[in-house]
Amino acid sequence: MTPFIAELIGTFFLILLGAGVVANVSLQKTIGHNAGWIVITFAWGLAVFTGVIVAGPHSGAHLNPAVTVGLAIAGLFPWSSVITYCIAQMLGAALGASVVWLIYKDHFDATEDDQTKLAVFSTGPAIRNLPRNFLSELVGTFALVFVILYMAGPSLQLDGLSQAKIGLGSIGALPVALLVVVIGMSLGGTTGYAINPARDLAPRLVYSVLPIAGKGSSNWSYAWVPVLGPLTGAGIASMLYLLLSH
């Protein structure tokens, strides 16, 4: 399996199971309706675990453009592969979101609130305050990438193509899954913790084009927050890591 296909499939499973739990908890007439935030955060962590298990041996299982960029800034991943990985992640996320809609179509039809439908595909703020929403995404992703870098450690600073395997898969799926769970439980209450541009942007695009009954706005005026916030947080985490490791 090529790294591109691995990132695509791994991110597909991430969004299939992550957006899937949001659909199960949020949409009307599902068996899991109103199961709550704890279920959502645990399932997102296990979704990361699943994606890493599939993609880890082949690509390092970044599954997240912020992780890819952060590792590149830290010198643990070649910049020449960043665009390829990000494209694969976006495609995988779009496919995962599309399958969630197919599975839950009857429940989308049974749900009247358009914001609930959008929430399956993308994040949104509990209280809209764009500077603070941006800060929330920045801090959540900072925590994700900074801890990942210390899990990986300086011993993973390799040369050449071998760097392409450096990522979540190199440090084990379970620790990263638990990290995602605690970030969601602790910091996710303000924005729904995208902490991943592909997780938010690709499904939001899918929402905008799918024939979803009764859907509303895609909230594009907010869409920059879960893209630039995570990328900024990843950059700060990587630069701080470099500063502290020298």
N, C-alpha and C positions, 0 to 999 in steps of 0.2 A: 504494500500500500504506500503510495507516495505521500509526502507531508501535506500536500494540498488536499488530497482526498481525505486524509486522516483528520485534518482540521475541519473540513466540511462535515464529515460524518459525526465527529465529536460534538461540534456545535449544534448540529441537527438534534442529537439526543439531549443536549443541554436545554434547548428551547422546547423541544417536544415535551419533556417532562416538567420543565420549569413553568412554561406558559400553561401546560396542561393542568398543573395543580391550581393555578390561579383560576382557570376556567371551572374546575371542579368545585372550588370553594365559593366562587363569586356568582356564577350563572344560576338562573332559576331552574328548579326541578332536577338538579343533579343529586346523586346520593351523598356527595360530600358538601352540599350547600351549607355555608356558614360554619365550616369546620374551624376557621380562625387563622390568625397570623402564625401561630406556632406550627401548624401543619404546613403553611406556605414556606416558611423559612427552612424547616427541616427538609421538605421536598426539594427546594432549590439546592440545598447542600448536597443531597443525594443525586440530583441531576448533574451537578458538577462532577461528583464521584463517577457516575456512569460515563460521562463524556471523556473524562481523563483515562478511565480504564480502556476505552476503545482506541483513543487517539494517542495515548502516551508513548507507546513503543515506537510509533512511526513519525510523530511530529513534535513530541514534547508536550502536546496537549495544552496549548495556550488558550484556545477557545474564546479569546477576548482580545480585541485590538489594543486595549490599554496594557494588558500583560505583555503582548508582543513588543509594543513600543518601549515599555519600561525595561524589559530585558535587553533591548537593543541599546538604550541609553546607558545601562549598567555594563555594557560590553560583553553580555552573555549570549547575544544573538546577533547574527549578521544583518545589517541594515538592508542589504540587497534582497533579503527574503521577506521583509516586513510587508510590502504591498501584496505579495502572493498570499501570505497568511491571512491578511485582513480581508481580501476578496473571498477566500474560502470560508472564513467565519461569517461574513455577511450572507453568502449563499446558503450556508447551512442553517443559519438562523431564520432566513426567509422560508426555507423548506419546512423547518420544524413548526413555525407558526401556521403555515398553510395546512399542515396535517392536523394540528390542534383544532382548527376551524372545521375541517371535514368531520372529525370525530364528534365535536360538540355542536354541530350545526343546529340540531333540533333545540338545544338549550339556548343558543344564541337567538333563535327565533322566538323562544318563550320568554326571553328577557327584554323588558321594555327600556330600561335605562341605558342610554347610549354610552355614558361614561363607564359603566360596568363592562360593556363590551370592549371598549378601547383598552381598559385596564388589563385585559387578558394579553394584549399584544404589546403594550408599552407602559412605562411608568408615568406617574404624575404626582404632583405635590399634594400633601394633605392640606397645607396652607400655602397658597401661592405667594412666594416672596423670592423672586428670581435670584438675587444675590445670595440669600441664605440657602436656597435650593441648590445652587451651584456649589456652595461650600459643603453642603451635605454630601453631594456626589464626590467632590474632591477628597474629603476626609475618608469616606468609606473606601474609595479606591486606593488612597494612600495606604490605609491599613492593610488592604489586600496585597498590594505589590510589595510594600516594605517587608511584611512578614514572609512572603514568598521568597524574596531575595535572601533573607536570613535563613530560611529553611534550606535553600539551595546552597548558599555558602560560597566563599571565594574560590574553593577548590574546583568549582565548575567553570572557571574561566578558561575555556579551551580555545584552540585555534582552528580556523578553517571551517569546513562543512560540518564537522562534528558539533559545532555550536547550534545547528538547527534542531538538535534533539533536546536542547536545554529548555525546560519549561515545567509545567505542573507535573507532567508524567515522570520527571526526573526525581521528584522528591516524594512520590507516593500520593495516591488519590485521596486517602482518608484525611490526612492533616489539612489539605486544602478545602475539602468538603466541610470539615468542622469550622474552619476559618470563615467560610462563606455563611454558615449558619449563625455564628456569633455576630458577624457584621450585620446580618439581617435583623437579628433580635435586638441588637443594641443601637444600631444607627439607621436602620431601614424605615423607621416610623415617619420620617419627614417626607421622603420622596419615593418610597418603594424600592430604594437601593438598586438602581440599574447596575452600577459599578462595571459596566461593560457596554461600550458603544454599539456593538453588533447586536446585543440582546435587545436594545431599545430601538435603534434606527431601522434595522431590517424588518422586524415585525410591524413597526409603525407604517413602513412603506407597503407591506402586505395588506394591512388593514385598510389603507387608503384605496386599494384597487380591488379587493375582494367584494363580491356582491352580498355583503352582510346586511340582512334585513334590519331596517331601522337604525342604521349606524349614523353617528354624527361626525363632528369635526375630528380630524386626526391630531389636533392641538399642536400644529407645527410651530407656533410661537414659543412653545416650551421645549421643543425637540433638541435644541442646541445644548441644553443643560446636561442631559445624560450622555452626551457625546464629548463635549469639551471639559466637563467636570471630571470624568474618569481619566481622560488623557492628561489633564493637568495634574491630577493627583498622582498618577503613575510617574510622570516626569519628576515631580518633587521627591517622591519616594526613592526613585533611582539615584537622583543627584545626592540626596542625603546619605544613602547607602554608600555611594562612592566616597563621599567625604569622610564618613566614619570608618570605612574599611582601609583607609590609607594612613 
